[in-house]
Amino acid sequence: MYPRADGTFWVRGPLGVGTLGEVDTLEEAFAPVVDSLPQDCGPAIEGTGRVL
């Protein structure tokens, strides 16, 4: 999510996906992110992001 000069937010997906949309508030920016998650995506967990 990137804030824009006009106060809106630009929401980008992962590399290769591109722009998910532009929204008016930070709260609204989470909807396109959640909508783009895979159907079988599990819950977020705390960790380092490294695979051991």
mmCIF file as gemmi writes it, N, C-alpha and C atoms, coordinates in Angstrom:
data_model
loop_
_atom_site.group_PDB
_atom_site.id
_atom_site.type_symbol
_atom_site.label_atom_id
_atom_site.label_alt_id
_atom_site.label_comp_id
_atom_site.label_asym_id
_atom_site.label_entity_id
_atom_site.label_seq_id
_atom_site.pdbx_PDB_ins_code
_atom_site.Cartn_x
_atom_site.Cartn_y
_atom_site.Cartn_z
_atom_site.occupancy
_atom_site.B_iso_or_equiv
_atom_site.pdbx_formal_charge
_atom_site.auth_seq_id
_atom_site.auth_asym_id
_atom_site.pdbx_PDB_model_num
ATOM 1 N N . MET Axp A 1 ? 0.845 -1.157 0 1 0 ? 1 A 1
ATOM 2 C CA . MET Axp A 1 ? 0 0 0 1 0 ? 1 A 1
ATOM 3 C C . MET Axp A 1 ? 0.896 1.227 0 1 0 ? 1 A 1
ATOM 4 N N . TYR Axp A 2 ? 0.63 2.102 -0.891 1 0 ? 2 A 1
ATOM 5 C CA . TYR Axp A 2 ? 1.441 3.294 -1.016 1 0 ? 2 A 1
ATOM 6 C C . TYR Axp A 2 ? 0.556 4.527 -0.929 1 0 ? 2 A 1
ATOM 7 N N . PRO Axp A 3 ? 0.836 5.437 0.017 1 0 ? 3 A 1
ATOM 8 C CA . PRO Axp A 3 ? 0.057 6.669 0.069 1 0 ? 3 A 1
ATOM 9 C C . PRO Axp A 3 ? 0.383 7.546 -1.138 1 0 ? 3 A 1
ATOM 10 N N . ARG Axp A 4 ? -0.639 8.225 -1.639 1 0 ? 4 A 1
ATOM 11 C CA . ARG Axp A 4 ? -0.463 9.123 -2.776 1 0 ? 4 A 1
ATOM 12 C C . ARG Axp A 4 ? -0.581 10.568 -2.305 1 0 ? 4 A 1
ATOM 13 N N . ALA Axp A 5 ? -0.106 11.473 -3.093 1 0 ? 5 A 1
ATOM 14 C CA . ALA Axp A 5 ? -0.099 12.893 -2.731 1 0 ? 5 A 1
ATOM 15 C C . ALA Axp A 5 ? -1.5 13.441 -2.486 1 0 ? 5 A 1
ATOM 16 N N . ASP Axp A 6 ? -2.505 12.862 -3.137 1 0 ? 6 A 1
ATOM 17 C CA . ASP Axp A 6 ? -3.871 13.368 -2.972 1 0 ? 6 A 1
ATOM 18 C C . ASP Axp A 6 ? -4.592 12.751 -1.776 1 0 ? 6 A 1
ATOM 19 N N . GLY Axp A 7 ? -3.891 11.938 -0.959 1 0 ? 7 A 1
ATOM 20 C CA . GLY Axp A 7 ? -4.475 11.34 0.231 1 0 ? 7 A 1
ATOM 21 C C . GLY Axp A 7 ? -5.075 9.964 0.011 1 0 ? 7 A 1
ATOM 22 N N . THR Axp A 8 ? -5.112 9.485 -1.226 1 0 ? 8 A 1
ATOM 23 C CA . THR Axp A 8 ? -5.611 8.146 -1.497 1 0 ? 8 A 1
ATOM 24 C C . THR Axp A 8 ? -4.466 7.147 -1.39 1 0 ? 8 A 1
ATOM 25 N N . PHE Axp A 9 ? -4.783 5.868 -1.573 1 0 ? 9 A 1
ATOM 26 C CA . PHE Axp A 9 ? -3.773 4.826 -1.469 1 0 ? 9 A 1
ATOM 27 C C . PHE Axp A 9 ? -3.766 3.973 -2.72 1 0 ? 9 A 1
ATOM 28 N N . TRP Axp A 10 ? -2.59 3.619 -3.157 1 0 ? 10 A 1
ATOM 29 C CA . TRP Axp A 10 ? -2.379 2.764 -4.311 1 0 ? 10 A 1
ATOM 30 C C . TRP Axp A 10 ? -2.02 1.394 -3.757 1 0 ? 10 A 1
ATOM 31 N N . VAL Axp A 11 ? -2.783 0.374 -4.119 1 0 ? 11 A 1
ATOM 32 C CA . VAL Axp A 11 ? -2.587 -0.971 -3.583 1 0 ? 11 A 1
ATOM 33 C C . VAL Axp A 11 ? -1.981 -1.854 -4.66 1 0 ? 11 A 1
ATOM 34 N N . ARG Axp A 12 ? -0.805 -2.395 -4.372 1 0 ? 12 A 1
ATOM 35 C CA . ARG Axp A 12 ? -0.117 -3.275 -5.328 1 0 ? 12 A 1
ATOM 36 C C . ARG Axp A 12 ? -0.141 -4.7 -4.83 1 0 ? 12 A 1
ATOM 37 N N . GLY Axp A 13 ? -0.21 -5.627 -5.762 1 0 ? 13 A 1
ATOM 38 C CA . GLY Axp A 13 ? -0.157 -7.044 -5.434 1 0 ? 13 A 1
ATOM 39 C C . GLY Axp A 13 ? 1.281 -7.52 -5.443 1 0 ? 13 A 1
ATOM 40 N N . PRO Axp A 14 ? 1.473 -8.819 -5.306 1 0 ? 14 A 1
ATOM 41 C CA . PRO Axp A 14 ? 2.824 -9.367 -5.348 1 0 ? 14 A 1
ATOM 42 C C . PRO Axp A 14 ? 3.456 -9.189 -6.72 1 0 ? 14 A 1
ATOM 43 N N . LEU Axp A 15 ? 4.737 -9.384 -6.788 1 0 ? 15 A 1
ATOM 44 C CA . LEU Axp A 15 ? 5.482 -9.24 -8.031 1 0 ? 15 A 1
ATOM 45 C C . LEU Axp A 15 ? 4.798 -10.022 -9.143 1 0 ? 15 A 1
ATOM 46 N N . GLY Axp A 16 ? 4.56 -9.375 -10.243 1 0 ? 16 A 1
ATOM 47 C CA . GLY Axp A 16 ? 3.923 -10.011 -11.383 1 0 ? 16 A 1
ATOM 48 C C . GLY Axp A 16 ? 2.417 -9.843 -11.437 1 0 ? 16 A 1
ATOM 49 N N . VAL Axp A 17 ? 1.81 -9.404 -10.344 1 0 ? 17 A 1
ATOM 50 C CA . VAL Axp A 17 ? 0.349 -9.224 -10.314 1 0 ? 17 A 1
ATOM 51 C C . VAL Axp A 17 ? -0.035 -7.812 -10.73 1 0 ? 17 A 1
ATOM 52 N N . GLY Axp A 18 ? 0.736 -6.84 -10.293 1 0 ? 18 A 1
ATOM 53 C CA . GLY Axp A 18 ? 0.432 -5.456 -10.648 1 0 ? 18 A 1
ATOM 54 C C . GLY Axp A 18 ? -0.445 -4.753 -9.631 1 0 ? 18 A 1
ATOM 55 N N . THR Axp A 19 ? -1.134 -3.737 -10.092 1 0 ? 19 A 1
ATOM 56 C CA . THR Axp A 19 ? -1.971 -2.92 -9.226 1 0 ? 19 A 1
ATOM 57 C C . THR Axp A 19 ? -3.281 -3.624 -8.913 1 0 ? 19 A 1
ATOM 58 N N . LEU Axp A 20 ? -3.648 -3.632 -7.628 1 0 ? 20 A 1
ATOM 59 C CA . LEU Axp A 20 ? -4.917 -4.21 -7.202 1 0 ? 20 A 1
ATOM 60 C C . LEU Axp A 20 ? -6.014 -3.154 -7.161 1 0 ? 20 A 1
ATOM 61 N N . GLY Axp A 21 ? -5.621 -1.888 -7.073 1 0 ? 21 A 1
ATOM 62 C CA . GLY Axp A 21 ? -6.617 -0.822 -7.078 1 0 ? 21 A 1
ATOM 63 C C . GLY Axp A 21 ? -6.138 0.427 -6.381 1 0 ? 21 A 1
ATOM 64 N N . GLU Axp A 22 ? -6.978 1.425 -6.433 1 0 ? 22 A 1
ATOM 65 C CA . GLU Axp A 22 ? -6.751 2.677 -5.718 1 0 ? 22 A 1
ATOM 66 C C . GLU Axp A 22 ? -7.957 2.911 -4.831 1 0 ? 22 A 1
ATOM 67 N N . VAL Axp A 23 ? -7.703 3.286 -3.575 1 0 ? 23 A 1
ATOM 68 C CA . VAL Axp A 23 ? -8.781 3.464 -2.606 1 0 ? 23 A 1
ATOM 69 C C . VAL Axp A 23 ? -8.611 4.779 -1.871 1 0 ? 23 A 1
ATOM 70 N N . ASP Axp A 24 ? -9.67 5.184 -1.18 1 0 ? 24 A 1
ATOM 71 C CA . ASP Axp A 24 ? -9.658 6.468 -0.484 1 0 ? 24 A 1
ATOM 72 C C . ASP Axp A 24 ? -9.043 6.427 0.909 1 0 ? 24 A 1
ATOM 73 N N . THR Axp A 25 ? -9.138 5.281 1.596 1 0 ? 25 A 1
ATOM 74 C CA . THR Axp A 25 ? -8.636 5.214 2.97 1 0 ? 25 A 1
ATOM 75 C C . THR Axp A 25 ? -7.742 3.988 3.157 1 0 ? 25 A 1
ATOM 76 N N . LEU Axp A 26 ? -6.939 4.029 4.191 1 0 ? 26 A 1
ATOM 77 C CA . LEU Axp A 26 ? -6.069 2.905 4.514 1 0 ? 26 A 1
ATOM 78 C C . LEU Axp A 26 ? -6.905 1.672 4.848 1 0 ? 26 A 1
ATOM 79 N N . GLU Axp A 27 ? -8.001 1.859 5.563 1 0 ? 27 A 1
ATOM 80 C CA . GLU Axp A 27 ? -8.865 0.737 5.911 1 0 ? 27 A 1
ATOM 81 C C . GLU Axp A 27 ? -9.395 0.043 4.656 1 0 ? 27 A 1
ATOM 82 N N . GLU Axp A 28 ? -9.773 0.82 3.644 1 0 ? 28 A 1
ATOM 83 C CA . GLU Axp A 28 ? -10.282 0.256 2.393 1 0 ? 28 A 1
ATOM 84 C C . GLU Axp A 28 ? -9.193 -0.489 1.624 1 0 ? 28 A 1
ATOM 85 N N . ALA Axp A 29 ? -7.944 -0.166 1.876 1 0 ? 29 A 1
ATOM 86 C CA . ALA Axp A 29 ? -6.836 -0.77 1.138 1 0 ? 29 A 1
ATOM 87 C C . ALA Axp A 29 ? -6.669 -2.255 1.439 1 0 ? 29 A 1
ATOM 88 N N . PHE Axp A 30 ? -7.17 -2.718 2.573 1 0 ? 30 A 1
ATOM 89 C CA . PHE Axp A 30 ? -7.016 -4.121 2.926 1 0 ? 30 A 1
ATOM 90 C C . PHE Axp A 30 ? -7.946 -5.036 2.141 1 0 ? 30 A 1
ATOM 91 N N . ALA Axp A 31 ? -9.087 -4.545 1.69 1 0 ? 31 A 1
ATOM 92 C CA . ALA Axp A 31 ? -10.055 -5.379 0.964 1 0 ? 31 A 1
ATOM 93 C C . ALA Axp A 31 ? -9.464 -5.998 -0.304 1 0 ? 31 A 1
ATOM 94 N N . PRO Axp A 32 ? -8.835 -5.228 -1.209 1 0 ? 32 A 1
ATOM 95 C CA . PRO Axp A 32 ? -8.288 -5.866 -2.4 1 0 ? 32 A 1
ATOM 96 C C . PRO Axp A 32 ? -7.146 -6.837 -2.091 1 0 ? 32 A 1
ATOM 97 N N . VAL Axp A 33 ? -6.425 -6.598 -1.01 1 0 ? 33 A 1
ATOM 98 C CA . VAL Axp A 33 ? -5.35 -7.515 -0.617 1 0 ? 33 A 1
ATOM 99 C C . VAL Axp A 33 ? -5.962 -8.846 -0.187 1 0 ? 33 A 1
ATOM 100 N N . VAL Axp A 34 ? -6.951 -8.797 0.685 1 0 ? 34 A 1
ATOM 101 C CA . VAL Axp A 34 ? -7.608 -10.014 1.159 1 0 ? 34 A 1
ATOM 102 C C . VAL Axp A 34 ? -8.287 -10.733 -0.002 1 0 ? 34 A 1
ATOM 103 N N . ASP Axp A 35 ? -8.941 -9.992 -0.875 1 0 ? 35 A 1
ATOM 104 C CA . ASP Axp A 35 ? -9.629 -10.603 -2.018 1 0 ? 35 A 1
ATOM 105 C C . ASP Axp A 35 ? -8.672 -11.312 -2.972 1 0 ? 35 A 1
ATOM 106 N N . SER Axp A 36 ? -7.413 -10.908 -2.997 1 0 ? 36 A 1
ATOM 107 C CA . SER Axp A 36 ? -6.457 -11.513 -3.921 1 0 ? 36 A 1
ATOM 108 C C . SER Axp A 36 ? -5.719 -12.717 -3.329 1 0 ? 36 A 1
ATOM 109 N N . LEU Axp A 37 ? -5.976 -13.045 -2.056 1 0 ? 37 A 1
ATOM 110 C CA . LEU Axp A 37 ? -5.326 -14.205 -1.442 1 0 ? 37 A 1
ATOM 111 C C . LEU Axp A 37 ? -5.862 -15.491 -2.055 1 0 ? 37 A 1
ATOM 112 N N . PRO Axp A 38 ? -5.026 -16.525 -2.155 1 0 ? 38 A 1
ATOM 113 C CA . PRO Axp A 38 ? -5.5 -17.808 -2.678 1 0 ? 38 A 1
ATOM 114 C C . PRO Axp A 38 ? -6.607 -18.384 -1.79 1 0 ? 38 A 1
ATOM 115 N N . GLN Axp A 39 ? -7.509 -19.147 -2.372 1 0 ? 39 A 1
ATOM 116 C CA . GLN Axp A 39 ? -8.639 -19.72 -1.646 1 0 ? 39 A 1
ATOM 117 C C . GLN Axp A 39 ? -8.184 -20.577 -0.463 1 0 ? 39 A 1
ATOM 118 N N . ASP Axp A 40 ? -7.071 -21.301 -0.617 1 0 ? 40 A 1
ATOM 119 C CA . ASP Axp A 40 ? -6.604 -22.197 0.437 1 0 ? 40 A 1
ATOM 120 C C . ASP Axp A 40 ? -5.573 -21.546 1.359 1 0 ? 40 A 1
ATOM 121 N N . CYS Axp A 41 ? -5.517 -20.233 1.369 1 0 ? 41 A 1
ATOM 122 C CA . CYS Axp A 41 ? -4.563 -19.507 2.203 1 0 ? 41 A 1
ATOM 123 C C . CYS Axp A 41 ? -4.931 -19.687 3.676 1 0 ? 41 A 1
ATOM 124 N N . GLY Axp A 42 ? -3.956 -20.083 4.465 1 0 ? 42 A 1
ATOM 125 C CA . GLY Axp A 42 ? -4.178 -20.269 5.893 1 0 ? 42 A 1
ATOM 126 C C . GLY Axp A 42 ? -3.97 -18.966 6.653 1 0 ? 42 A 1
ATOM 127 N N . PRO Axp A 43 ? -4.067 -19.024 7.955 1 0 ? 43 A 1
ATOM 128 C CA . PRO Axp A 43 ? -3.89 -17.813 8.764 1 0 ? 43 A 1
ATOM 129 C C . PRO Axp A 43 ? -2.433 -17.346 8.763 1 0 ? 43 A 1
ATOM 130 N N . ALA Axp A 44 ? -2.254 -16.08 9.031 1 0 ? 44 A 1
ATOM 131 C CA . ALA Axp A 44 ? -0.903 -15.536 9.162 1 0 ? 44 A 1
ATOM 132 C C . ALA Axp A 44 ? -0.311 -16.046 10.463 1 0 ? 44 A 1
ATOM 133 N N . ILE Axp A 45 ? 0.976 -16.309 10.456 1 0 ? 45 A 1
ATOM 134 C CA . ILE Axp A 45 ? 1.657 -16.738 11.662 1 0 ? 45 A 1
ATOM 135 C C . ILE Axp A 45 ? 2.891 -15.879 11.88 1 0 ? 45 A 1
ATOM 136 N N . GLU Axp A 46 ? 3.304 -15.779 13.112 1 0 ? 46 A 1
ATOM 137 C CA . GLU Axp A 46 ? 4.493 -15.008 13.431 1 0 ? 46 A 1
ATOM 138 C C . GLU Axp A 46 ? 5.723 -15.818 13.051 1 0 ? 46 A 1
ATOM 139 N N . GLY Axp A 47 ? 6.681 -15.183 12.436 1 0 ? 47 A 1
ATOM 140 C CA . GLY Axp A 47 ? 7.898 -15.888 12.055 1 0 ? 47 A 1
ATOM 141 C C . GLY Axp A 47 ? 8.843 -14.974 11.304 1 0 ? 47 A 1
ATOM 142 N N . THR Axp A 48 ? 9.917 -15.552 10.805 1 0 ? 48 A 1
ATOM 143 C CA . THR Axp A 48 ? 10.944 -14.776 10.122 1 0 ? 48 A 1
ATOM 144 C C . THR Axp A 48 ? 10.765 -14.738 8.62 1 0 ? 48 A 1
ATOM 145 N N . GLY Axp A 49 ? 9.926 -15.627 8.073 1 0 ? 49 A 1
ATOM 146 C CA . GLY Axp A 49 ? 9.781 -15.715 6.632 1 0 ? 49 A 1
ATOM 147 C C . GLY Axp A 49 ? 10.777 -16.651 5.991 1 0 ? 49 A 1
ATOM 148 N N . ARG Axp A 50 ? 11.729 -17.144 6.768 1 0 ? 50 A 1
ATOM 149 C CA . ARG Axp A 50 ? 12.727 -18.091 6.256 1 0 ? 50 A 1
ATOM 150 C C . ARG Axp A 50 ? 12.204 -19.508 6.428 1 0 ? 50 A 1
ATOM 151 N N . VAL Axp A 51 ? 12.484 -20.327 5.465 1 0 ? 51 A 1
ATOM 152 C CA . VAL Axp A 51 ? 12.139 -21.745 5.556 1 0 ? 51 A 1
ATOM 153 C C . VAL Axp A 51 ? 13.346 -22.469 6.124 1 0 ? 51 A 1
ATOM 154 N N . LEU Axp A 52 ? 13.142 -23.19 7.174 1 0 ? 52 A 1
ATOM 155 C CA . LEU Axp A 52 ? 14.266 -23.908 7.815 1 0 ? 52 A 1
ATOM 156 C C . LEU Axp A 52 ? 14.371 -25.307 7.286 1 0 ? 52 A 1
